[in-house]
């Protein structure tokens, strides 16, 4: 019983990693997020960020990736429902994309606040 439980958990991690693979291979913005994430992490290492600065940067990186993943999931589901132009599906996609934009803009603002003291 316990072995089955852990096997199921391991399998669910496989699904999650597959989702990340799909995200990176199919979404151009995810590739931009990957480059930005790497650049910010490298800059953080170069400038020897303090612990609270790392926390702020990592939370922002995580939020942007989460928003992009949820946006992509909504787009895939919406396209499965209908590929024809439908007003409510379009609004749902736009709102999800807006969520990504909000997290990205807030993340840029946090990065400016963190890195301005180091430049």
C-alpha positions, 0 to 999 in steps of 0.5 A: 500500500505504501509502495503504491502511494510512493509510486503514484507520487513519483509518477505525478512528478513525471507528469509535472516535468513533462508539463515543464518540457511542453511549456519550454518547447511550445511557448516562445514566451517561456523561452524568454522567461528562461533567459531572463531567469538565468540572467537575473540569477547570474546577476544575483550571484555576481552582485552577492545579493543578500538573503532577503534580495534572493527571496524577493528574486526567487519569489518573482521568478516562481510567480512568473513561471507559474503564471506562464504555466497557468496561461499556457494550460488555459490556452491549451484547454480553450483550444481543445474546446474550440478553435473558432473565435469565441468571445468568452474564450478570447476573454479568458485567454486575454485575462490569463495573458494579462496575469502573466504581464502583471507578474512580469511587470511586478518582477521587473520592478522588484529587480530594479529595486533589488539591483539598483543598490548594487549598480 
